[in-house]
Amino acid sequence: MIKVLHEQSETECRSARAEGEQLWMDVAEFQTITGWSWKPEGFCRGDVCVPVPPARAQEFVAGSTVNTAAFWDHLGNPVVHDAAGKFWVLGSSASERGATLRSLDAPDFSLPDLNGRMHSLGEYRGKKVFLVTWASW
């Protein structure tokens, strides 16, 4: 089984298979993870479509599977994976990250307190928050 990390989610993909730098997965799983769908005009999300030249279509789609890594790279977004191809990260482009940083809005996330109770940053929206982090390394 392959695990894909994307934005704020972590998904175990039952249909996915890694072949070197390629990550092939079922069209339905691809759409669930990325929000993009495969249509005759190309990959679409909402009103935005990214055309795929017919000569290159086989690089991205084979039957009912999509080469997620190739498509993500085609968008200009970073894709990384471990040596075994079991963990993949679909990153955001530098321009998307830059826009997020300029907005000064922290992404929402949830962490447990010392008693195990989960707290989400979104619960404190509009309030001042002092966040302390620590790492052993």
N, CA and C atoms as a LAMMPS dump frame, in Angstrom:
ITEM: TIMESTEP
0
ITEM: NUMBER OF ATOMS
411
ITEM: BOX BOUNDS ff ff ff
-5.0000000000000000e+02 5.0000000000000000e+02
-5.0000000000000000e+02 5.0000000000000000e+02
-5.0000000000000000e+02 5.0000000000000000e+02
ITEM: ATOMS id mol type element x y z
1 1 1 N 0.841 -1.174 0
2 1 2 C 0 0 0
3 1 3 C 0.892 1.246 0
4 2 1 N 0.445 2.273 -0.691
5 2 2 C 1.195 3.522 -0.804
6 2 3 C 0.441 4.611 -0.053
7 3 1 N 1.198 5.439 0.676
8 3 2 C 0.617 6.555 1.427
9 3 3 C 0.995 7.849 0.707
10 4 1 N -0.006 8.711 0.465
11 4 2 C 0.209 9.99 -0.219
12 4 3 C -0.138 11.122 0.731
13 5 1 N 0.791 12.059 0.898
14 5 2 C 0.57 13.263 1.696
15 5 3 C 0.338 14.413 0.725
16 6 1 N -0.749 15.134 0.947
17 6 2 C -1.109 16.244 0.065
18 6 3 C -1.869 17.28 0.865
19 7 1 N -1.413 18.534 0.805
20 7 2 C -1.993 19.629 1.571
21 7 3 C -2.104 19.219 3.031
22 8 1 N -3.292 19.145 3.581
23 8 2 C -3.459 18.803 4.988
24 8 3 C -3.937 17.367 5.162
25 9 1 N -3.792 16.533 4.14
26 9 2 C -4.335 15.185 4.248
27 9 3 C -3.28 14.105 4.029
28 10 1 N -3.601 12.947 4.531
29 10 2 C -2.769 11.76 4.376
30 10 3 C -3.706 10.647 3.926
31 11 1 N -3.421 10.039 2.772
32 11 2 C -4.322 9.042 2.211
33 11 3 C -3.574 7.768 1.895
34 12 1 N -4.12 6.642 2.322
35 12 2 C -3.582 5.345 1.937
36 12 3 C -4.259 4.953 0.636
37 13 1 N -3.454 4.741 -0.389
38 13 2 C -3.978 4.435 -1.72
39 13 3 C -3.889 2.942 -1.992
40 14 1 N -5.019 2.327 -2.125
41 14 2 C -5.052 0.881 -2.373
42 14 3 C -4.752 0.554 -3.825
43 15 1 N -5.11 1.452 -4.727
44 15 2 C -4.925 1.174 -6.153
45 15 3 C -3.57 1.626 -6.684
46 16 1 N -2.827 2.396 -5.887
47 16 2 C -1.593 3.018 -6.399
48 16 3 C -0.45 2.021 -6.536
49 17 1 N 0.393 2.286 -7.538
50 17 2 C 1.626 1.53 -7.702
51 17 3 C 2.716 2.493 -8.156
52 18 1 N 3.881 2.314 -7.598
53 18 2 C 5.024 3.159 -7.94
54 18 3 C 5.911 2.421 -8.925
55 19 1 N 6.352 3.152 -9.945
56 19 2 C 7.283 2.617 -10.944
57 19 3 C 8.368 3.669 -11.135
58 20 1 N 9.415 3.583 -10.314
59 20 2 C 10.476 4.585 -10.359
60 20 3 C 9.948 5.936 -9.93
61 21 1 N 9.977 6.909 -10.843
62 21 2 C 9.498 8.264 -10.549
63 21 3 C 8.025 8.446 -10.9
64 22 1 N 7.347 7.372 -11.27
65 22 2 C 5.94 7.45 -11.644
66 22 3 C 5.068 6.901 -10.525
67 23 1 N 3.945 7.545 -10.306
68 23 2 C 2.962 7.102 -9.321
69 23 3 C 1.621 6.947 -10.03
70 24 1 N 1.264 5.712 -10.334
71 24 2 C 0.019 5.423 -11.034
72 24 3 C -1.063 5.071 -10.033
73 25 1 N -2.246 5.659 -10.218
74 25 2 C -3.374 5.315 -9.351
75 25 3 C -4.681 5.396 -10.123
76 26 1 N -5.682 4.741 -9.588
77 26 2 C -7.014 4.729 -10.148
78 26 3 C -7.531 6.166 -10.287
79 27 1 N -8.276 6.437 -11.354
80 27 2 C -8.808 7.779 -11.622
81 27 3 C -9.623 8.305 -10.441
82 28 1 N -10.437 7.447 -9.834
83 28 2 C -11.281 7.892 -8.707
84 28 3 C -10.422 8.29 -7.513
85 29 1 N -9.38 7.511 -7.216
86 29 2 C -8.501 7.847 -6.092
87 29 3 C -7.726 9.132 -6.38
88 30 1 N -7.285 9.283 -7.627
89 30 2 C -6.59 10.5 -8.056
90 30 3 C -7.471 11.724 -7.811
91 31 1 N -8.744 11.634 -8.186
92 31 2 C -9.658 12.768 -8.01
93 31 3 C -9.91 13.052 -6.534
94 32 1 N -10.053 12.011 -5.726
95 32 2 C -10.28 12.19 -4.292
96 32 3 C -9.104 12.893 -3.632
97 33 1 N -7.891 12.501 -3.989
98 33 2 C -6.69 13.059 -3.355
99 33 3 C -6.391 14.474 -3.822
100 34 1 N -6.461 14.705 -5.138
101 34 2 C -6.005 15.985 -5.684
102 34 3 C -7.122 16.978 -5.983
103 35 1 N -8.35 16.488 -6.188
104 35 2 C -9.437 17.372 -6.595
105 35 3 C -9.514 17.556 -8.1
106 36 1 N -8.556 17.006 -8.831
107 36 2 C -8.527 17.093 -10.291
108 36 3 C -9.201 15.854 -10.88
109 37 1 N -9.864 16.014 -12.015
110 37 2 C -10.475 14.876 -12.701
111 37 3 C -9.992 14.828 -14.147
112 38 1 N -10.005 13.643 -14.717
113 38 2 C -9.58 13.449 -16.105
114 38 3 C -10.804 13.537 -17.007
115 39 1 N -10.742 14.429 -17.99
116 39 2 C -11.819 14.615 -18.959
117 39 3 C -11.204 14.618 -20.349
118 40 1 N -12.008 14.528 -21.386
119 40 2 C -11.457 14.53 -22.748
120 40 3 C -10.611 15.769 -23.062
121 41 1 N -10.94 16.908 -22.432
122 41 2 C -10.18 18.135 -22.693
123 41 3 C -8.912 18.241 -21.847
124 42 1 N -8.713 17.313 -20.918
125 42 2 C -7.515 17.323 -20.069
126 42 3 C -7.898 17.141 -18.613
127 43 1 N -7.035 17.593 -17.717
128 43 2 C -7.301 17.513 -16.28
129 43 3 C -8.045 18.767 -15.855
130 44 1 N -9.133 18.602 -15.114
131 44 2 C -9.945 19.749 -14.72
132 44 3 C -10.235 19.728 -13.229
133 45 1 N -10.295 20.937 -12.659
134 45 2 C -10.728 21.14 -11.273
135 45 3 C -11.554 22.41 -11.282
136 46 1 N -12.855 22.241 -11.035
137 46 2 C -13.751 23.389 -11.125
138 46 3 C -13.805 23.884 -12.559
139 47 1 N -13.621 25.202 -12.742
140 47 2 C -13.656 25.799 -14.075
141 47 3 C -12.296 25.794 -14.764
142 48 1 N -11.279 25.29 -14.084
143 48 2 C -9.918 25.305 -14.632
144 48 3 C -9.595 23.954 -15.248
145 49 1 N -9.13 23.983 -16.499
146 49 2 C -8.693 22.759 -17.171
147 49 3 C -7.269 22.938 -17.68
148 50 1 N -6.473 21.897 -17.531
149 50 2 C -5.099 21.884 -18.029
150 50 3 C -5.066 20.899 -19.187
151 51 1 N -4.932 21.404 -20.416
152 51 2 C -4.936 20.492 -21.561
153 51 3 C -3.665 19.637 -21.59
154 52 1 N -3.822 18.439 -22.106
155 52 2 C -2.699 17.532 -22.305
156 52 3 C -2.608 17.267 -23.794
157 53 1 N -1.454 17.568 -24.419
158 53 2 C -1.325 17.304 -25.854
159 53 3 C -1.574 15.826 -26.152
160 54 1 N -2.358 15.517 -27.178
161 54 2 C -2.662 14.117 -27.484
162 54 3 C -1.401 13.251 -27.626
163 55 1 N -0.339 13.815 -28.149
164 55 2 C 0.898 13.048 -28.32
165 55 3 C 1.515 12.642 -26.976
166 56 1 N 1.177 13.362 -25.896
167 56 2 C 1.75 13.068 -24.571
168 56 3 C 0.745 12.421 -23.622
169 57 1 N -0.465 12.162 -24.077
170 57 2 C -1.518 11.631 -23.204
171 57 3 C -1.109 10.329 -22.52
172 58 1 N -0.365 9.459 -23.213
173 58 2 C 0.03 8.178 -22.623
174 58 3 C 1.001 8.354 -21.461
175 59 1 N 1.644 9.504 -21.334
176 59 2 C 2.511 9.775 -20.178
177 59 3 C 1.685 9.99 -18.907
178 60 1 N 0.436 10.429 -19.082
179 60 2 C -0.402 10.813 -17.959
180 60 3 C -1.53 9.826 -17.661
181 61 1 N -2.053 9.178 -18.689
182 61 2 C -3.217 8.302 -18.505
183 61 3 C -2.997 6.991 -19.245
184 62 1 N -3.292 5.888 -18.557
185 62 2 C -3.253 4.562 -19.174
186 62 3 C -4.491 3.807 -18.693
187 63 1 N -5.457 3.632 -19.581
188 63 2 C -6.708 2.974 -19.195
189 63 3 C -7.434 3.801 -18.156
190 64 1 N -7.653 3.203 -16.986
191 64 2 C -8.351 3.922 -15.912
192 64 3 C -7.388 4.357 -14.809
193 65 1 N -6.105 4.511 -15.151
194 65 2 C -5.12 4.973 -14.165
195 65 3 C -4.453 6.255 -14.629
196 66 1 N -4.039 7.062 -13.644
197 66 2 C -3.408 8.351 -13.909
198 66 3 C -2.013 8.343 -13.286
199 67 1 N -1.034 8.844 -14.023
200 67 2 C 0.315 9.02 -13.49
201 67 3 C 0.308 10.335 -12.709
202 68 1 N -0.007 10.216 -11.444
203 68 2 C -0.181 11.378 -10.577
204 68 3 C 1.098 12.201 -10.478
205 69 1 N 2.235 11.55 -10.362
206 69 2 C 3.511 12.267 -10.248
207 69 3 C 3.798 13.077 -11.507
208 70 1 N 3.549 12.498 -12.685
209 70 2 C 3.798 13.216 -13.941
210 70 3 C 2.883 14.43 -14.067
211 71 1 N 1.607 14.253 -13.707
212 71 2 C 0.681 15.378 -13.776
213 71 3 C 1.081 16.466 -12.797
214 72 1 N 1.434 16.08 -11.575
215 72 2 C 1.796 17.063 -10.564
216 72 3 C 3.029 17.849 -11.012
217 73 1 N 3.984 17.159 -11.592
218 73 2 C 5.186 17.81 -12.122
219 73 3 C 4.827 18.721 -13.3
220 74 1 N 3.888 18.281 -14.128
221 74 2 C 3.414 19.076 -15.272
222 74 3 C 2.832 20.416 -14.807
223 75 1 N 2.223 20.418 -13.613
224 75 2 C 1.68 21.655 -13.039
225 75 3 C 2.777 22.557 -12.461
226 76 1 N 3.997 22.026 -12.343
227 76 2 C 5.096 22.798 -11.757
228 76 3 C 5.171 22.651 -10.251
229 77 1 N 4.526 21.627 -9.729
230 77 2 C 4.528 21.377 -8.294
231 77 3 C 5.554 20.296 -7.947
232 78 1 N 6.153 20.39 -6.758
233 78 2 C 7.145 19.383 -6.373
234 78 3 C 6.498 18.045 -5.987
235 79 1 N 7.187 16.969 -6.335
236 79 2 C 6.778 15.615 -5.976
237 79 3 C 8.002 14.918 -5.404
238 80 1 N 7.877 14.351 -4.217
239 80 2 C 8.985 13.596 -3.623
240 80 3 C 8.455 12.281 -3.075
241 81 1 N 9.36 11.31 -2.963
242 81 2 C 8.98 10.011 -2.415
243 81 3 C 10.185 9.369 -1.753
244 82 1 N 9.915 8.383 -0.911
245 82 2 C 11.007 7.656 -0.267
246 82 3 C 11.619 6.68 -1.269
247 83 1 N 12.75 6.082 -0.905
248 83 2 C 13.474 5.195 -1.809
249 83 3 C 12.65 3.981 -2.22
250 84 1 N 11.793 3.499 -1.325
251 84 2 C 10.984 2.316 -1.627
252 84 3 C 9.726 2.654 -2.424
253 85 1 N 9.385 3.949 -2.545
254 85 2 C 8.181 4.35 -3.273
255 85 3 C 6.897 4.089 -2.51
256 86 1 N 6.992 3.96 -1.191
257 86 2 C 5.806 3.696 -0.36
258 86 3 C 5.167 4.97 0.182
259 87 1 N 5.93 6.063 0.277
260 87 2 C 5.427 7.345 0.776
261 87 3 C 5.702 8.418 -0.268
262 88 1 N 4.666 9.141 -0.654
263 88 2 C 4.766 10.2 -1.661
264 88 3 C 4.201 11.49 -1.085
265 89 1 N 4.818 12.612 -1.452
266 89 2 C 4.334 13.93 -1.051
267 89 3 C 4.079 14.743 -2.313
268 90 1 N 2.857 15.242 -2.443
269 90 2 C 2.492 16.138 -3.54
270 90 3 C 2.498 17.54 -2.962
271 91 1 N 3.541 18.294 -3.242
272 91 2 C 3.717 19.612 -2.648
273 91 3 C 3.024 20.719 -3.41
274 92 1 N 3.034 21.88 -2.813
275 92 2 C 2.483 23.084 -3.44
276 92 3 C 3.605 23.842 -4.126
277 93 1 N 3.262 24.554 -5.18
278 93 2 C 4.272 25.317 -5.906
279 93 3 C 4.776 26.481 -5.061
280 94 1 N 5.931 26.994 -5.425
281 94 2 C 6.508 28.124 -4.705
282 94 3 C 5.587 29.345 -4.768
283 95 1 N 4.924 29.548 -5.894
284 95 2 C 4.024 30.716 -6.006
285 95 3 C 2.821 30.568 -5.079
286 96 1 N 2.29 29.34 -4.949
287 96 2 C 1.173 29.126 -4.017
288 96 3 C 1.616 29.354 -2.581
289 97 1 N 2.788 28.828 -2.23
290 97 2 C 3.314 28.997 -0.879
291 97 3 C 3.586 30.469 -0.592
292 98 1 N 4.131 31.171 -1.581
293 98 2 C 4.403 32.597 -1.413
294 98 3 C 3.13 33.391 -1.164
295 99 1 N 2.078 33.065 -1.909
296 99 2 C 0.797 33.759 -1.717
297 99 3 C 0.247 33.485 -0.318
298 100 1 N 0.4 32.261 0.149
299 100 2 C -0.059 31.916 1.5
300 100 3 C 0.722 32.697 2.547
301 101 1 N 2.038 32.776 2.38
302 101 2 C 2.867 33.517 3.34
303 101 3 C 2.529 35.001 3.344
304 102 1 N 2.277 35.567 2.162
305 102 2 C 1.94 36.988 2.081
306 102 3 C 0.597 37.285 2.743
307 103 1 N -0.295 36.295 2.764
308 103 2 C -1.608 36.517 3.372
309 103 3 C -1.526 36.556 4.902
310 104 1 N -0.45 36.034 5.47
311 104 2 C -0.228 35.943 6.915
312 104 3 C -1.255 35.065 7.623
313 105 1 N -1.982 34.245 6.888
314 105 2 C -2.922 33.291 7.477
315 105 3 C -2.223 31.951 7.641
316 106 1 N -2.135 31.483 8.859
317 106 2 C -1.533 30.176 9.114
318 106 3 C -2.5 29.085 8.667
319 107 1 N -1.987 28.014 8.101
320 107 2 C -2.878 26.916 7.734
321 107 3 C -3.455 26.258 8.986
322 108 1 N -4.654 25.76 8.88
323 108 2 C -5.277 25.112 10.03
324 108 3 C -4.639 23.744 10.252
325 109 1 N -4.422 23.386 11.492
326 109 2 C -3.907 22.073 11.858
327 109 3 C -4.395 21.745 13.254
328 110 1 N -4.333 20.475 13.601
329 110 2 C -4.771 20.019 14.919
330 110 3 C -3.66 19.238 15.592
331 111 1 N -3.495 19.472 16.885
332 111 2 C -2.494 18.771 17.688
333 111 3 C -3.075 18.472 19.065
334 112 1 N -2.605 17.396 19.692
335 112 2 C -3.092 17.093 21.041
336 112 3 C -2.33 17.891 22.1
337 113 1 N -3.019 18.218 23.2
338 113 2 C -2.331 18.848 24.328
339 113 3 C -1.736 17.744 25.201
340 114 1 N -1.176 18.09 26.337
341 114 2 C -0.521 17.099 27.195
342 114 3 C -1.491 16.058 27.743
343 115 1 N -2.787 16.369 27.755
344 115 2 C -3.801 15.425 28.225
345 115 3 C -4.423 14.62 27.088
346 116 1 N -3.953 14.845 25.862
347 116 2 C -4.472 14.111 24.718
348 116 3 C -5.675 14.742 24.046
349 117 1 N -6.174 15.865 24.571
350 117 2 C -7.318 16.559 23.965
351 117 3 C -6.853 17.308 22.722
352 118 1 N -7.543 17.119 21.617
353 118 2 C -7.156 17.755 20.354
354 118 3 C -7.57 19.227 20.334
355 119 1 N -6.691 20.047 19.807
356 119 2 C -6.95 21.48 19.617
357 119 3 C -6.63 21.813 18.168
358 120 1 N -7.494 22.576 17.548
359 120 2 C -7.295 23.005 16.176
360 120 3 C -6.992 24.506 16.167
361 121 1 N -6.043 24.918 15.352
362 121 2 C -5.705 26.337 15.285
363 121 3 C -6.922 27.163 14.878
364 122 1 N -7.773 26.605 14.03
365 122 2 C -8.975 27.303 13.578
366 122 3 C -9.92 27.681 14.71
367 123 1 N -9.862 26.938 15.82
368 123 2 C -10.714 27.255 16.973
369 123 3 C -10.361 28.613 17.577
370 124 1 N -9.146 29.054 17.344
371 124 2 C -8.654 30.292 17.943
372 124 3 C -8.562 31.44 16.942
373 125 1 N -9.186 31.283 15.79
374 125 2 C -9.151 32.313 14.758
375 125 3 C -9.644 33.627 15.33
376 126 1 N -8.915 34.71 15.096
377 126 2 C -9.284 36.026 15.604
378 126 3 C -8.733 36.332 16.981
379 127 1 N -8.094 35.336 17.601
380 127 2 C -7.49 35.541 18.914
381 127 3 C -5.98 35.437 18.776
382 128 1 N -5.277 36.052 19.713
383 128 2 C -3.831 35.927 19.717
384 128 3 C -3.459 34.545 20.24
385 129 1 N -2.509 33.905 19.545
386 129 2 C -2.089 32.558 19.902
387 129 3 C -0.568 32.549 20.048
388 130 1 N -0.082 31.997 21.133
389 130 2 C 1.345 31.809 21.357
390 130 3 C 1.608 30.312 21.224
391 131 1 N 2.294 29.933 20.182
392 131 2 C 2.525 28.525 19.891
393 131 3 C 3.985 28.196 20.176
394 132 1 N 4.214 27.229 21.023
395 132 2 C 5.566 26.811 21.389
396 132 3 C 5.799 25.421 20.79
397 133 1 N 6.893 25.262 20.085
398 133 2 C 7.233 23.956 19.523
399 133 3 C 8.605 23.527 20.026
400 134 1 N 8.84 22.246 19.972
401 134 2 C 10.124 21.716 20.419
402 134 3 C 10.396 20.439 19.655
403 135 1 N 11.629 20.193 19.33
404 135 2 C 12.024 18.955 18.659
405 135 3 C 13.316 18.442 19.296
406 136 1 N 13.424 17.157 19.444
407 136 2 C 14.576 16.576 20.135
408 136 3 C 15.866 16.625 19.314
409 137 1 N 15.768 16.769 18.013
410 137 2 C 16.975 16.769 17.215
411 137 3 C 17.681 18.091 17.259
